Amino acid sequence: MLVRYTKSETGKLKKQALIYTQKEHKITRDMIDPDALWVTHKLREAGFEAYVVGGAVRDLLVGKTPKDFDICTDANPRRVRRIFRNSRIIGRRFRLVHVYFSHQKYLEVSTFRSAESGDGQNIYGTLDEDPLRRDFTLNTLYYCPRDEYVIDYLGAFKDIKKGKIRPVIPLKTIFVEDPVRILRCLKYKVTINFDLTFRLKRRVKKDASYVANCSVSRLTEELFKVLSCGSAKGIIATYYEYGVLKYFIPEIARFMDQGSRKKTVLNSLEKLDKHVHGEGEDRRSRMIYYLLKPLWDKENFDQVISKERFNHVLKFSKNCLSPLIAANKDIEGAMRYYFRKNKWPTTRPLKRKKPL
């Protein structure tokens, strides 16, 4: 293990970060997405720093295959955009760059954030400042593909080895700034089997209501991330246990409050998880089907589905997902799949033109 030093205001050297070598962290280049290696190489070739950061490093350390490989650099978004023609800048509050490799695949490149960022400010900074603007320590590790070392500013390496979720931002403000962090925090608890510190658990329960203040688009995306990760049953159960689900998907939470219906919902999500792991299921229509099937079963709809009845079921389904807003085509696809599974006769307007 190496140590990275910096100078204090008095000119004395002080420890700034720990640097773990390949022998210690066990991450090799062949574990990294080749496209991520190419992006970091191109950025360094242009004279900038570039690291694989956050969830990818965390997942590799716990033996999981990362779903995404995010990259962090000191190049500002416009400069990144000029380096990669196959890219575009996104975001308003804090701008990011998506580098595209196909219609379905892109890598996210962010610029180091300043310690002064916050309250809607968009201030770029240095590698030394960037970890302080992340949410939990387990997302603050930086992997350098060229030198194969991992930089740790906040003791994240030890937290991961201990299986602890520890916040970086003060507890009083971490969820006020961004309530989606509550959903992600509990998702980490389930997907990587980590424990929350006592104070963090208490703060999650206290601040759960802030989730209702998030934008509908962000919450909707977060729901589909949960449903597509292969651990939907455990995550939704944990949201319910911590009192978060009633602010995330209120109708689902109310349904689970009633007798044995909680078990019915979780059993349905368990089937979804099996399909995600076994078949790589990624269709949103199927995810909605497994989430809403228990609620549809309970309603006992008229099995002769006329156009009017179809619209009634569509309205009911949207209400079940409210305040989240899924695309009509995805909800309708879930409904058609439900009708076919139950062998209900349908009228001409329900015949699908394209395969789901």
N, C-alpha and C positions, 0 to 999 in steps of 0.2 A: 504494500500500500504506500502511495506517495502522498505528499501534502502540498497543497497550493497555498502560497502565502501572498499577502498584500501588505502595504505599508500603512501604518496608522497616521493620524494627524501629526504625531510627534516624530514620525520618521522611523519608528520601530516596526519590525516585522511581526505580523500576527497571522495566525492560521485562518484561512478563508474557506477552504474546501478540502475534502479527502478525495483522492483519485485512486480508484480500484483498477488493478491490472486484469488482463484477460484470465490469468490463473485464478484470480479471486472471484470474479463475477461469472466466469464460464460462458459468456456470450461470444459466439464466433460470427464471422461475417456471413457465413452461409445460412445463418438463422435470420438474416435481414433480407427484406424484400429487395430483389435486384434493382427495381426502379427507385427505391429509396437510396440505395447505394449510389446510383447514377446521379440523382438530384444533389446529394451531399457533395459528390465529386465535382459536379459542374459549378456549384457555389464556391467551393474551395479554389477551383481553377480560376474563378473570376476574382479571387482575392478576399473572399469572405469566410467567416466561421460557419460551420454547419454541423448540427448534431441531430441524431434521432432522439426524441424526447418523450417523456411522459408515460402513457399507458403501454406503449410497445416495450419499453425497457422494463417496466414493472412486470408485465406478463412473461417476458423471457426469463426473468429472475425467479418466478414462481413455477416455471415449467409449462406455461400455457403458450399456445400459438396466437400471436397478436392478430387482431382483426384489421387494425389500421397502423400505419407507420407515419406518425407526424414528425415534422422536421422544424427545427428552430434555427434562426440565423441572425446575424447583425445587419444583413442587407434589408433595406426598406422595401415595402411591397412593390413600388414602381420599378425598383432595380431588379427585383426577382422576376417581375413580369417581362422585363427586357431580356433577361437571360433565358427564359423559357417561353418560347412562342406558343407552346401548347398549354397556356395557362390563362387565368383571368382573376382579377381582384374581386373579392366579395367582402361584405360586412360594412357597417356604418360606424358603430362606436369604435371598434378596433378592427382594422382592415387585415385580411388574410389573403393568401394566394392559393388557388387550387391549380395544381399541375396535372393535366389530364393525359392519360395513357390509353383510354378507350372510353366508350360511351358510359360504361358503368364503373370505371376505375379512375380515381384521382388521388393525389397525395396533397395533404394540407401543409403549407409552409407559413410559419408565423415569424414575425420579427420580435427580437427580445424586447420585453416591456420594462419600462422604468419603474423604480420603486415609488415614484410619485404618481403613477397611473392610478386612476380611481375616480369615483363620482362622475363617470361619463367621459373622463379625459382620455385622450389617445396619445400617450407619450412613449416614444421608443427609448430603449435603454441598452444595457450591456448584459452579457452573460451573468455577471456577478449579481445584477439586480433582478433578473428574470425569475428566479425561483421564488422570490418574495411575493410575486403576483399570482402564483398558482394556488390551488385550493388546499390540497392535502400533500403531505410530504411524499407519499408514494408516487406522486406525479412529478417530482422535481429532480429526477435523475437524467443526466445527459450522456448519451453514448456517442463516442467519436469513432466512426467506422475506419478512419485512416489509421489511427493509433491504437484502436481497440481498447480504450479505457473508458471507465464510467466516472463522471464527475458528480460528487455528492456534497451539496452545500449545507443541508439541513438535517443530516442524520437519517436520510430516507433509507439507505441501504440496511441499516440495523432495524428500522421499523418494519421493513418488508420481511426480513429474516425472523422477526418476532411475531409477524402477522398482526400488526397494529395500524389502525387508521388514525393519524394525528393531523390536526388542522395546521395550516401555515398562517392563515389570516386569523386575527383575534376572533374568539367565539362570539363576541357581542355583535360583530359586523359580518361575519362570513356568509351567513344565510340571508341577511338583510340586503347585502350587495347583490346576491344572485341566489334566489331560492331553489333553482334547479340543482344546486350543489347538494341539497337535501336528498333528492332522488338519486343522484350519482353516488353519494356517500353510502346509502343503503344498498345500492346495486353492487358496489365493491364488496360490501360485507358478505353478500351472497355469492357472487361470481368467483371471488378469490378466497372466500372463507376467512376473512380478517375480522378482528374484533374492534369495536369502537371504544375509545376511552370513556370512562364514566361520565365525565363532563360533556363530552361530545354527544353521548346518548341523550343526556338531559336536555341539551340545547336543541337537538333534532326534534324532540317531542314538543318543546316549548315554542319553536319557530315553525312548526309544521304548517300553520295556517298561511304563511307567506307564499306557499306554493300556488295558492289561488290567485296571486297577483302577477304570476308570470304570463308572458305572451302565449296566446293559444298555439301559435305556430311552433314555438320551442317545446311546449308540453306535448304536442302531437308527435313531433319528431322523437322526443324522449320515450314516448309510449312504444313506438315501433322499434326503437333500439332495444327496449326491454323484451318485447315479444319475439324479436329475431335473434336474441343472444343465446337461446338454449337453456336459460334458467328462469323463464318467466314465472313458473309456479312459485319458486322460492322468493323472487323479488316482490311479486304482488302480495304474497303472504306477509312479507316483512313490512311493506308499505302499510298494510292493514294493521299489523301488530303495533306499529309506531304511531298510528293515527294520522298517517299522511295520505292514505288512499282517498279519504273523503274529500280532500281538497284537490286531488289529482283527477280522479274519475268518480264523482259523487254517486252516480246511479249504481255503479258496480259495487261501491262500498255499502250502499244501503241494501242492495240485494244480498250481500254477504252477511249482513247483520241478522238476517232472518233464518233462524233454525239451522238446518243442515245445508243451506245453500252455499255457505262458504266452501264446504268440502266439494260441492258440485262444480263450482268455478275452478277450484284448484285442480281437480281431476281433469277437467277439460284442458287447462293450461299444461298439465303434465303430458297429455297426448301431443300438444303442439311442440313441446320441448323434444319429445322423441322424434317427431318428424324433422325438426331443425337439425338434430344430431345425425339422424339416419339418412335423410334425403336432401339435406341442405335447403329445406323449405325457406323461401324468402319472399313469397307473394303476400302482399298486404291483405288481399282478400281472404286468404286462408287464416291469417293471424286474427282478423276481425271475426271470422267464423268461430274459431275456438274460444275467443273472449266472450262473444255474445250468445253462443249456442245455449247455455243454461238459461239465459233470460228469455230467449225465443221459446224454448221448451215449456217454460212456466206459463207463457201467455196462451199456449194452445190455440194458435191462429186457425182460422177457417182454412181447411186444406184445399179448397177450390180457389186457387189464387187468381182472381180477376185483376185487371189493371188497377182498380180502386183499392183492392186489398193489398196489392203490391206496394202502392204508394203509402198505405197505412203502415205496413211493416217497415218501410224505408224511414218514415217519420219517427216511428218508435225506436229504430236502431240509432238514428242520429241523436235522439234524446238520451239514449243509454250511454253514448260516448261523450255527450256534452259535459264541459265546455269545449272539448277537443273537437276538431273538425277534420274528418277523413274525407278523401275524395269520393264523390258519388260512385264512380266506377268501381272502387274497391269495396264499398259497402254493398252495392248491388251484386257484385261478384260473389261476396260472402253469402248473400241471401239466396242467390241462384244455386249455389253449392248446397246450401241447407235444404232447399226444396228438392233437389235431385236426390240427396241422401235419404230424405224421407219419402221419396217416390210420390210427391204430390203432383197432380196434374196441373199444367199451366196453360194460360191462354197465349195466343200468338205474340202479343207485345213482349213476352218474357223470353222469347227465343234469342239466344245470344248470337251475335254475328261473328265474334272472334273467340278463339279458345282463351280461357281464363289463365 
